[in-house]
């Protein structure tokens, strides 16, 4: 399969100007100012000067579905392929949340393989909200080392009434397994941490950094914009070397809207390569009463992340400044060396935008999933 993309305004994420690209199989094999002669059968897309970027990487998704916090009937079904690609997501990392009992690492890995068979890049974490972590081999460390799609452990819950209330020693044991697995496997090997609304905030991570030798990059807190004090704490952690993650569905009632959070981060003297954004797609959005009972529930979608991208670009923000939060930074965190950037030899995960800066074409691993805003490739059961 060969695809020629003409007249694209390439952001790699660095601005490269108008270029032509050639994709063969799952890779980008040419980028240049001159349109190459092509005698072989191929598909052609004229970007007509529209923006071209790497595909978005959603580093926090519930591939097998989330929910279940209001009874078995509220368990969300697995997320189908088109829910990702129509939002411009070409790579997703799945995890287990509150429900790490009726859902398992086995079922998560199986869903990863299913999405891969459908032409999509998928990975996952081992574990879930609780301790001891649910695993496939009986160990976080061996899951990461020996199960190819498993890149880390999470989302382990802290500062949340639904968590296992882990102690510092318990947190350090899990983090050390993730760290050593990274050394052995070359994978991301991080501990992805769910942050609730508890007043303890990121205190456990600060204690871990001050009392143990495990490097800061091992700790990866998410939902940092759900409370203003959490966001401030997370910014301090980023200075120490932690990657921190904004969630796309959070509101600004007690925290920061996602676009606002990204802007606040960009405006500070902070390491700009240490921030990412994810959707929590497929996960539940519960709202609890003070007594812990459920008040209401909704469910997240990868499109929420894409809508944040649209909001930033519509407000005139410079694309090269915030595009890495959706692409390059996530790839660096996950050790996805062939993703998150547009270059020769990289995976052909590509988004092409129209004149209004809305996604018009989505290419994942060289295959066109969305063409002229029409979903042309769907999952097996869609």
N, C-alpha and C positions, 0 to 999 in steps of 0.2 A: 504494500500500500504506500503510494507516494502522494504527498499533498504539497502543492506550491501555493504559498501565500504571498500575494503581491501588495506593494504600496502600503505597508503597515508602519504606523508610528510606534516604534518599539520602545517599551520601558522594561528593562531587563533585570532588576528594577531601575538601574541607571538609564537615563534617557539616551537613546542611540539615534533618534531621528527616523526618517523614512528608510525602510529596508525591505528586502525580499527574503523570504525564508523557504527552505525545502525540508520537509519531514519525510523520512523513509522508515517504515516499520514504526517502532515506538520512539525514535530518536529524531532530534534536530540535526541535520547534516550540513546545512548551509545557511549563513546569514550574510547578506551583502547588499551593496548599492546597485549592483548589476544583476538583472534578471537572467538566470542561467538558461541556456537552451536545454529543452527537455524532450527527448525522443521517446522515452518510455511512457506507457499509459499512466496517467496521473489525474488527480482531482485538483481543481484550481479555485482559490478563493481570493477575490479582490477586496482588500480591506479599505480601499479608497481613502487612505489617509487616516483611518480610524486607529484608535489606540490598541496596542497589542501588549499583553502582560503574561507573566506565568500564571498558570491555574492556581486558584486559592487552595491552601492546605488547611483543613479544619482539624485541629489537633485535639478536640474534645467532643466526641459524638457518641451517642448511645445506639450503636449499630443494631443491637438486638432489641432495642426499645427500652424506655425507662418506665417510670411510674410504679404503680402498685401500692401507693401510699394511702389509697382509699378503698382497699379491697382488690381482689383478684381481677375484677372486671376493669380496673383502671390501668392494667398493664398495657403499655403501648406496644403495638406490633413492630417487627423489624422495619428499619428504614429502607425503602426501595431505592434503587440506583438513581432514578431520575430526580429524586429529592435533593441529591447532591449536585448532579451535573447541571440541572436547570439553574442552580444558584452559582454556577461557576466554580464549584469545588471539584477538583480533580484528584485529590488525595484526602483520605480521612483516617483518623486514628480513633478506634472504638474503645469503650470502657464500660465497666459495670458501676452502678451507683448504689442507691439505697438497697435495691434488690440484688444482693449477691447470694441469694438462697435459691429462689426458683430459676434464676439465670446463673450460668456458669462460665468459667473460662473456656471450657470445651465448646459451648454453643457460640461464644463470641469468636473464637478462632474459626469455627465452621462458617460463620457469617462473613468473616474476612475473606475466606477462600471463595465463597459464593460471589462476592462482589468482584474479586479478581477474575473469576471466570467470565464475568460480564464486561470485562475490559476496563476496570477501575483499579486504582492503587489504594489498597486498604491495609491497615496495620492495627495493632491493639495493645492494650496494657493487660497485665495479669492483676489479680486482686480486685478490690472494690472498696466500699465505704469502711468495711469492718476488719477487725483482727480477731482470730488469725485470718490472714488473707486467703480467699479462695484461689486455688492454683490448679494447674493441669498435672504437674509432675510431683506436687507435694512441697515445692520450694519456689519462692520468688526468684532466687538466683538461678536455679536450673531452668525455670520457664524462660527467662530472658536469654540465657546462653543457648539453649537447645531448641526452642520453638521459634522458628524464623520470623513470623509476623509480630512476635511480642517484643516491644521496644522498651518497656519500663513497667512500673507498678503504680496502680492508682484506680480510681480517684479515692485515696484514703481520706476519710472525713476527720477534720478537727474543728474545734470551736462550733460544734453543731450538736443539737439534742439527739440527732439520729446517729451520731458517731459511736464508736466503741470507747470513747474517752481515753485515747492512748496516752500512756505516760511518756516522759522523755526517753527512757531507756527502750521502750517498745518502738518508738519512732526511730531511734538511732539504729536499732537492729535491722529494721526494714530498709532504712537508707543505706546502711553498709552493704546489705545484700545487693541492692540496686547498683551501688558504686562499683563493687567488685565485678558484678556481671558486665558492667560497661567496659572495664579493663580487659576482661576475658573475651568479649564478643565484638567490641567496636561499635555496639549499638548506643542509643541515647542513655539507657540505664539510669533514668531519673525517677524520683518519687513525686508523682503528680498528686497534689493535695487540694481537696475540696475545702473551701472556707465557708463556714456558716456565719450566722449573725452574732455569735457569742462574743462577749466582751474580751475574752482572752486573745482574740484575733490571731496574729502571727507569732504570739509569744513563744510557742513551742519551737518554731523554726529559729528564732533568735537565740534561744537557749542552746539548741543543737549546734549552731554555728559557733557559739562562744565556748562550748564545752567539749567538742569532739573535732577530729581531724578531717572529717568527711567534707569534700569541697562544696562550695555554695551551689555550683551548677546542678548538684544532685537534687536540690529542693526546687519544686516548680509549683507554686501556689496558683490556683485559678479562682475565678469569681472575685477578683480583687476590687472591682468597682461596686460591689453590692453595698458597701458602707464606706463613707468618706475616710474614716480613720484607718480602715483596711488598706485603702488605696495609698494613703500616706506611708503606712508601714511597708507596703510592697515596694514603693519607690526607693525606700532606704535599703531594702534587700537587694534591689537591682544594682545599687551602687556597690554592693558586696560581691556581686557575681551571679545572683540567682536570675533565671528567666522568670518573668511574671506574666500572667495571662488575664486579659480582660474578657468578660463574657458579654456576648452581643445582645442578649435580651434584657439585661438589667435596666431598671428605670432609675430616674434621678430623684425619687421620693426621699430616700435616705442615703443613697449613694450617688454615683455619677452615671448619666447616660453614657453608653459606650463611646460615641463620637466625642463627647466632652472629655471622657477619660483619656482617650488617645491624644487629643489636643493638649490637655494639661500635661501629659507626659512629654510630648514633643517640645513644649515650651520651657521645660526645666533642663538643667544641666545634668542629664541622666544618660546612661549608655543606651543609645537608640537601637542597638541590636539585641537588647534583652527584654523587649516587650512583644507579646503576640496577642492575637484576638481569636476566639473560637466561638462556636455557636451553641454548644450543648444540645445540638440537634438530636431529636428523638427522646430527649429527657423531659421529665415533668417539671412544671413551674408551680410548685405548691406554695400556698400562702397559709400560714398557721396562726391559730389563735394563741394568746399568751399561755394557755394551759397545754399547748402542744397538739391540740386537735386540729384537723384540717379545715380550713375555711373555704378555699376554692383551689382549683387546679387547672392549669393549661399546659401546653406542650410546645417545646422549642423546635425550630426548623433552621437548617443551614442558611436559608434566605435572609434570616435576621442579620447575619454577618455581612452578607452582600449589600443589604440595605444601609449598613453603616458606611461601607465603601462609597455608595452612591451619595450619601449625605455629605461626606467629606469633600467629594469632588464637586458636588453641586454648590458647595459653599466656597469654592475657589481655592481650596487647600492644594498645595503642591504635591502631585502624585508621587514623586520620587521620595518624599518624606514619609508618607504613610503606607505605601504599597508593601514595603518589607514586613510590616506587622502581619500581613495576610499571606505572605509568601516566603521570602528569603529567611526571615528570622525563625519561622517555624521549622523550615528545612534544616537550619543550622542547629536548632535545639534537638531535633529528632535524628540528626546525623543522616539525613536524606541527601546525599551528596549530588545526586542528579536531578534534584527538584528545587523549586523556588527561584529559579533564574532562567533566563533565555540565553543560551550559548550553544555552540556546536558541541555535540556529544551529550547534551542534557536530554532528559525525557521530554517528549513532545506533548507537554501539558500546557495548553495555550488558550487564552481568552482573547477574543477580538470584539471590540466595542463599536457601536454605531456613532453617528455624529453627536448624539445626545449623551454619549458616554454610558450607554446601557449595553449589557452583554448581548451580542448578536450570534456569535459562534463559540462553541466549546469543543475543544479537542483534548482528549485524554489518551495518553499513550499512543498518539498518532491516529486515533479513531475519532471521527466527528460524531459527537453525541447530540449537540444542538447546532442547527444550521438555520440561519435567517430567523432565529428565535423560535424555531420549531423543534420539538423533541423528536429526533429521528432514531434514537437508540434508547430502548427501555429495558428494565429488568425482566427476568424470566416470567414473573407472575404479575407484571403490570398490564 
